[in-house]
């Protein structure tokens, strides 16, 4: 790897299509060239709390995330080091015992609903992307995800959306859009916008000699 890695931040509301965008970005280069840091892998360790207490945590507030650890890990990768990224159990609201080894690569994607709301992360990004989608589309996607993948009930998802997801989106996520270099409307299936990002990524990497 030649020179400093290219850091791409991908933010947007829950269910906006960030995962699709990240997948397309990663698919635009060789697998060994790109790594992904997921902000939601860095939820704080709440295993010392009871299950009832963990269920009451506002996981959509920035303070629920150990962003300072993510920043340290990102700096380690930028310096050419290797990290052990946490693994989070979204069913039990605790960190798993295992971690994921992440090697330094030419491209580092940092994704999460709040990554553009955090100044320490923003200042390390070369390209800042905000994935936008209509609120009803985002809610339906979140409902489907939480029920099928995280064992949630319809009632619990709706209650969380009303009490924390929507208010925190309005307070933190939506305002962070102003820091984006690129806003992708219509979610992750906007092929024109995603292709523009991949083209820009190739241009930067080629100029830096990372694709040679």
N, C-alpha and C positions, 0 to 999 in steps of 0.2 A: 504494500500500500504506500503510495507516494503522497506526501503532504498531509494536511489536515483533512479528516473526514468531512463529508458534506452532511449537514444535519437538517432534516426535514421534519417540521412539526405539523401534525395533523390533528386539528381540534374540531369540535362541533357537538351539537346536542346528542344526548343518548338516543340511539336509533336513527341517527342522521345518515348513516352509510359510511362512517369512517373506516370500518373494517374492509369494505369493498375497495375504497380508495387506496388504503395501505397495501392491500393485496395486489392491486394493479401497479402501484409504484414498485413494489418488490419484484413483480413479474417483468419489469422493464429492464432489469439488469441481471447478471448472473447471480445465482443464489449465494455464492461465497462472497459477493460484493456488498451485500446489504444485511443489516441486522435491525431488529425492532425492539424498542423499549416501550412496554405498555404501562402507562401511568397507573392504571387500576390494579397492577400487580403490586403496587407500593402502598396499599392501604395499611394503616398502622396496625400494630399487633394488639388485638383486643381479647386475647385468650384469657386474660385475668378477670374479665367481666363475665357475669352470668349470661346465659342465652337471652333472657328477657332484656337485660341491659344492652346487649349487642344489637338486638332487634330494634332498639329505640335510637340507635346512632344515626345521625344525619350523614349518610355516605356520599351525599352530593355536595357537601361543603368542603372547601379546600383544606380545612384543618384536619379532615379525616384521612388525608393522604400524607405519607412521609416523603414529601417532595424533596426535602433536603438530602435524603438518601439517593433519590433518583438523580439529583444534580451531581452528587459525588460520583455515582456510577457513570454518568455521562462524561464527566471530566476524565475519569480513568480510561474510558474507551478513546476519548480524544487524544490522550497521551500515549495510546498504544497498548494499554493494559487490558486485562481480562476481568470480567465481573461475574458474580453469581446473582442473577436476577431473582427476586422472590417469586413464589407461586402463591396465589391467594385462593382460598376456598370460599366461594361466594354463597354456598349453601349454609356453611357454619359460621361465616364471618370471622375467619381466623386465617393466619398464614400457615401454609403447609410446611412440613419439615424439609421437603426437598426444594432445591433451587434449580435454576436453568443457567448453564454456563453460556456466556455471550462473549464472543471474540471481537476484537476491533476489526472494522470493515471500512470500505471506502464510503459507504452510505449508511447513516444511522437515522432511522425513522423513530420519532417520539410521538406516540399517539395517546389521546385521552380527551375527555370532554373539557378539561381545565388547563391543558398545557399552554394555551396562549394567555391564560389569566395569570400565569406565574412569571414575574419578571426575570428570575434567575434562569428559567428555561428559555424564555423568549430570546434573551441576549446571546444564547449559544446556537440559535437556529439560523440557517442560511436561507431557507425557504419556509414561510409560515402559511399554512393552508387551513381554511375554515370550510367544513362541509355543512351545507345548509339543506334543510328539508322542512316541509310543512309540519306544524305541531301534531296534527292528527296522524300523519304518516309515522312520525317518530314514536308516538305513543303506541300505535298498533304494533310496530316492530319490537318495542321494549316489552310489551305485554306478551307477545309470542315467545321472545327469547327467555324471559324470566320464568314462564310457565314450563316450557319444554326443556330448558337447559339447567335451570336453577331450582326446580321443584317448588316454585312459588304458587300461591293460589291467586285467582283473579282478584279477589277482594283485597289481598295484601298489596298487589301491584298497583291497583287503583288508589288505595290509601297512601302508599308511598309517593305516587305521582302527584297527588293533590298536596300532600303535606311538605314534601322536600324537593322532589325532582323539578316540578314546574317553578316554584319560587326560586330555587338555586339557579335554574337556567336563566331566569330573568335577571337575577342579581349578579351572576358571575360569567356564565357561558356566553349569552348573547352579547354583553358588552365587550367581550374579548375579541369579537369579530373585527373591531377597528384596528387590531394589530396584525391582521392577516395581509399577506402579500397577494394571495389568491383566494377568492371565495367561490366555492363550487355550488351553484344552485342545483336543485333537483336531486340532491343526494349523491351517492356513489356511482350512479349509472350514467352520469354526464360524461360520455366518452370524449367529447371534444376538450373539456376542461382537464380531464385526467391525462389525455395525450399531450396537452400543453406542458403539464408538470413533468412528465417523463422526458419530453424533448428538452426542456430546460435542464433537467438533471443530467442528461447525456452531454449537453453542451458544456456544463460546468466541469463534469468529470473528465471529459475529453481535453478541455483546456488545461486541467491540472495534471493530465497524464495518467489518470487512474484507470482508464479503459484501454491503455496500450498493453 
